[in-house]
Amino acid sequence: MTVLRSPDGVRIVLLDRPGSGAVTTVAVAPAGWQHDPLGGQGTAHLCEHLTTVGSRAADRRVEAIGGSTAATTHVDRQEFVTTAPGSCWRTVLADDLDRLRGRITLCSSEFDRQRAAVIEEVRALAASPSPWPALSAAVTDHPVHARDGFGAVADLEHLTLDDARAFLARTVRPHESILVLALDLAAAGGPRAVAEAIERGEPSRQGNDPLPTDPFPYRPRTVAGPGVTDVWRARTIPGVRADPRRHLEWVAAASTGDANT
């Protein structure tokens, strides 16, 4: 494994896959739904759509070379997974770096379509028997976990393209982003060829100043107490400090029940 850095700080991990005819990338940007603004629940999820299928450049190029991109939004990050023919690794690398640098041009003609798609996902989740929204609210007492990262329909209906652009401008942080590049390194010309391709890219002009304070600040914490290990990180779980077994009962109930029970 080789680790490189772009001029603006993106950490790039090279994984050698000798004999592979494909290139696979995983781009991780620190822009999750914990950064959704007040009244904009679902902004991160919408931006995930807009920077893949709703963009003017990257997604179209990946499709043109026979590749595909899938994306997901989490509480603290967005993940983009791209697979394409190995000979096209430079195109995939350039597009992922553009995404992590906030250089993907959002397509105004796609905005309404992608917003409608996100709203449909939210409604489908609400109508499903999935226990996850109830589970998050049941076992955590931190507001950032108790809300649904998919988004709120009422908020999404009022979001604009300018809101999406403002969110990306605020959350894009190349120096906090990671890009994993898996390919046949020998066929690509070795780590030096990848390093040269990275160096040729124009560094981002985004500042390295800390993100503004979020409406629901997220601070990793470790819960300590008898029978509780360091595994319980990043959230405060009611009941764990006093009785870990009682906590497991909550998890089991939330995992098997639904809103009606």
C-alpha positions in Angstrom: 0.0 0.0 0.0 1.3 3.4 -1.0 0.0 6.7 0.4 0.3 10.0 -1.6 -0.9 13.5 -1.0 -2.3 15.9 -3.5 -0.9 19.5 -3.5 -4.0 20.6 -1.5 -3.9 17.8 1.0 -6.2 15.0 -0.3 -4.8 11.7 1.0 -4.6 9.1 -1.8 -4.2 5.5 -0.9 -2.9 3.2 -3.7 -3.9 -0.5 -3.6 -2.1 -2.7 -6.1 -4.3 -5.3 -7.9 -1.9 -7.1 -10.3 -3.7 -8.5 -13.3 -6.9 -6.5 -12.7 -8.5 -5.0 -15.8 -10.5 -2.5 -13.8 -9.9 0.6 -11.6 -12.0 1.1 -8.5 -12.0 4.3 -6.4 -13.6 5.2 -3.1 -13.7 8.9 -2.5 -14.6 10.0 1.1 -15.6 13.6 1.7 -16.2 14.9 5.3 -19.7 16.3 4.5 -22.4 14.2 6.1 -25.9 15.0 7.4 -24.5 16.3 10.7 -23.7 19.4 8.6 -27.2 19.9 7.4 -28.3 23.5 8.2 -31.3 24.2 10.4 -34.4 24.0 8.1 -32.4 22.0 5.6 -32.5 18.4 6.7 -31.5 16.4 3.7 -29.1 18.9 2.2 -26.1 16.5 2.3 -28.2 13.7 0.8 -29.3 15.9 -2.0 -25.8 17.1 -2.7 -24.6 13.5 -2.9 -27.1 13.1 -5.8 -26.2 16.3 -7.4 -22.4 15.6 -7.4 -23.0 12.2 -9.1 -26.0 11.8 -11.4 -26.9 15.5 -11.2 -23.5 16.8 -12.3 -22.6 18.1 -15.8 -19.2 16.5 -16.1 -18.0 13.6 -13.9 -20.9 11.2 -14.1 -21.3 11.6 -17.9 -17.6 10.9 -18.4 -17.7 7.8 -16.3 -20.6 6.5 -18.2 -18.9 7.2 -21.5 -15.9 5.0 -20.6 -18.1 2.1 -19.5 -18.0 2.8 -15.7 -20.4 3.5 -12.9 -20.5 5.5 -9.7 -22.6 4.7 -6.5 -22.8 7.1 -3.6 -24.0 7.1 0.0 -24.3 9.7 2.8 -23.5 9.1 6.4 -23.6 11.1 9.6 -20.1 12.5 9.1 -19.2 11.8 5.4 -20.2 11.1 1.8 -18.7 8.1 0.0 -18.5 7.7 -3.8 -17.5 4.4 -5.3 -16.5 4.3 -9.0 -15.6 1.3 -11.1 -14.3 1.7 -14.7 -11.9 0.0 -17.2 -8.4 0.1 -15.8 -7.0 2.0 -18.8 -9.2 5.0 -17.8 -7.8 5.5 -14.4 -6.6 9.0 -15.1 -10.2 10.1 -16.0 -11.6 8.5 -12.8 -8.8 10.0 -10.6 -9.3 13.5 -12.0 -13.1 13.4 -11.6 -12.8 12.1 -8.0 -10.3 14.8 -7.1 -12.6 17.4 -8.6 -15.5 16.1 -6.4 -13.3 16.2 -3.3 -12.2 19.8 -4.2 -15.7 21.0 -4.8 -15.2 21.5 -8.5 -18.1 19.5 -9.8 -20.4 21.8 -11.7 -24.0 21.3 -10.5 -26.5 21.1 -13.3 -29.4 23.4 -12.8 -31.6 21.4 -15.2 -31.1 18.3 -13.0 -31.8 20.0 -9.7 -35.6 19.5 -9.6 -35.2 15.9 -10.8 -32.7 15.0 -8.1 -34.6 16.7 -5.4 -37.7 14.8 -6.4 -35.7 11.6 -6.3 -34.5 12.3 -2.8 -38.0 13.1 -1.6 -39.2 9.8 -3.0 -36.5 7.9 -1.2 -37.5 9.7 2.1 -41.2 8.8 1.6 -40.3 5.2 0.6 -38.2 4.8 3.8 -41.1 6.2 5.9 -43.5 3.7 4.4 -41.2 0.7 4.9 -40.9 -1.5 8.0 -37.2 -0.5 8.4 -36.3 -0.2 12.1 -33.3 2.1 11.6 -35.0 5.6 12.1 -36.6 4.3 15.3 -33.5 2.6 16.4 -31.4 5.8 16.1 -33.9 7.7 18.2 -34.3 4.9 20.7 -30.7 4.2 21.6 -29.1 7.6 21.3 -29.7 10.9 23.1 -27.7 13.1 20.8 -29.9 15.2 18.4 -27.7 14.6 15.4 -28.4 10.9 15.7 -32.1 11.2 16.5 -32.9 12.9 13.2 -33.2 11.1 9.9 -30.2 11.7 7.6 -32.2 10.8 4.5 -34.0 14.2 4.9 -37.3 15.8 5.8 -39.8 16.3 2.9 -40.9 19.7 4.2 -37.3 20.9 4.2 -36.3 19.4 0.9 -39.3 21.0 -0.9 -37.8 24.4 0.0 -34.2 23.8 -0.9 -32.7 25.6 -3.8 -29.7 25.1 -6.1 -28.0 28.0 -4.2 -28.6 26.2 -0.9 -26.8 23.1 -2.4 -23.9 25.2 -3.7 -23.6 27.0 -0.3 -23.5 23.6 1.5 -20.7 22.3 -0.7 -18.7 25.5 -0.4 -18.9 25.3 3.4 -18.1 21.6 3.7 -15.5 20.9 1.0 -12.2 20.2 2.8 -9.6 18.5 0.6 -7.1 18.2 3.5 -9.7 16.1 5.4 -10.7 13.9 2.4 -9.5 10.5 1.4 -9.3 8.8 -2.0 -8.6 5.1 -2.4 -7.3 4.1 -5.9 -7.3 0.3 -6.6 -5.8 -0.8 -9.9 -2.9 -2.8 -11.5 -0.1 -0.3 -10.7 2.4 -1.8 -13.1 -0.1 -1.4 -16.0 -0.7 2.2 -15.0 3.0 3.0 -14.9 3.6 2.5 -11.2 3.2 4.9 -8.3 5.3 7.5 -10.0 2.8 7.8 -12.9 -0.1 8.3 -10.4 1.9 10.8 -8.4 2.6 12.8 -11.6 -1.1 12.8 -12.5 -2.0 14.1 -9.1 0.7 16.8 -9.2 -0.6 18.1 -12.5 -4.0 18.8 -11.0 -4.6 22.4 -10.0 -4.7 22.7 -6.2 -8.0 23.7 -4.6 -8.4 27.4 -3.5 -10.6 26.3 -0.6 -9.3 27.5 2.7 -8.1 25.2 5.5 -10.0 27.1 8.2 -12.2 25.0 10.5 -15.9 24.5 9.6 -18.4 26.9 11.1 -20.1 25.7 14.2 -22.9 23.3 13.2 -26.5 23.7 14.6 -26.1 20.2 16.1 -22.4 19.9 17.0 -21.0 16.4 16.9 -18.2 15.5 19.3 -16.9 12.0 19.6 -17.0 10.7 23.2 -16.2 7.6 25.0 -18.5 6.2 27.6 -16.7 4.7 30.6 -18.0 2.5 33.4 -18.1 -1.1 34.7 -18.5 -3.6 31.8 -18.3 -0.8 29.2 -15.3 -0.9 26.8 -13.8 1.7 24.5 -15.9 0.4 21.7 -18.8 2.7 22.7 -17.6 5.8 20.8 -19.0 8.7 19.0 -22.4 8.7 20.8 -23.9 8.8 24.3 -26.3 5.9 24.8 -28.8 6.1 27.6 -28.5 3.3 30.2 -25.1 2.0 29.1 -23.2 3.6 32.0 -25.5 2.1 34.6 -26.6 -1.2 32.9 -25.1 -2.4 29.6 -27.5 -5.4 29.6 -30.5 -3.0 29.7 -29.1 -1.2 26.7 -29.0 -4.5 24.7 -32.7 -4.9 25.5 -33.4 -1.5 23.9 -31.4 -2.5 20.8 -33.3 -5.7 20.5 -36.7 -4.0 20.9 -35.9 -1.3 18.4 -34.5 -3.8 15.9 -37.6 -6.0 15.9 -40.3 -3.5 16.5 -41.9 -0.8 14.4 -43.6 2.5 15.0 -46.9 0.8 15.8 -45.5 -1.6 18.5 
